[in-house]
Amino acid sequence: MKALGIDIGGSGIKGAIVDTTRGKLATERYRIKTPDPSTPGAMGRVVARIVSHFDWSGPIGCGMPGPIVRGKIMTATNIDRSWIGVTAHRVFEKACRSHITVINDADAAGLAEMRFGAGKHQRGVVVLITLGTGIGSALFLDGKLLPNSEFGQIEIRGKHAELRASARVRKERSLSWEEYADRLNEYLQTLEVLLWPDLIIVGGGVSSKSGKFLHRLTTAARIVPADLRNEAGIIGAAVGAVEDKRGSR
């Protein structure tokens, strides 16, 4: 089955039609810069543009930053604070005039990796970390998602981890790969003593450069790069839309 997957990030909003049986994009990605400010109205219009671009009327799934509890956005670390308390799917459905499923963006990426990528057939505890504008996370036990983990907010040296070890911080501070690996390693070791995962999957755009830093990371858990990379969020959002039961978000 095909669905439109949309991945909402702090810098860009990307969409593509996805073959959810094979876990592959059926079209090229279409990307629009995240509006500034990233208010509900502004982002609703961008999502509507993406739906219109694909002339799509089937299932639509959106991956959204922040924990989503009973449809409401609970925090707004990397989007406008006016989102807090807003029921996200209602914003997008009003803009697009279509039924839309909304899940946490890192959870979406995790669903894709566990179904089609680096976590396929993996039992035990698996943590996926997405390194981008911030740090997203998805937690699985025997393949089942425990939604809305926010491990990017763990405190390291008096700061949220994503303010020390996100891909954005590496760029902004012009960190060498060795310096970045040291920060990321400290974060992952802190995460490990809380969860003792069997596998850590490193995703996000920086995972395409995993050869520059992954070998420097030292955890008891096995660490692997995400297979689906920047496509994971789109694929997982589309899968979430296909599997959504109307009314149970």
URDANOR-V316364 format. One record per run of one state. SS is the DSSP state (h for helix, s for strand, l for the rest). FROM is the first residue (numbers start at 1). LEN is the number of residues. If there is no record, write none. Layout:
SS;FROM;LEN + SS;FROM;LEN
//
This chain:
l;1;1 + s;2;7 + l;9;3 + s;12;8 + l;20;4 + s;24;2 + l;26;4 + s;30;4 + l;34;6 + h;40;14 + l;54;6 + s;60;5 + l;65;3 + s;68;2 + l;70;2 + s;72;2 + l;74;7 + h;81;3 + l;84;3 + s;87;1 + h;88;9 + l;97;3 + s;100;5 + h;105;12 + l;117;8 + s;125;7 + l;132;3 + s;135;7 + l;142;2 + s;144;3 + l;147;4 + h;151;3 + l;154;1 + s;155;2 + l;157;2 + s;159;2 + l;161;1 + h;162;4 + l;166;1 + h;167;6 + l;173;4 + h;177;19 + l;196;3 + s;199;5 + l;204;1 + h;205;8 + l;213;1 + h;214;3 + l;217;5 + s;222;4 + l;226;3 + h;229;15 + l;244;1 + s;245;1 + l;246;2 + s;248;1 + l;249;1
//
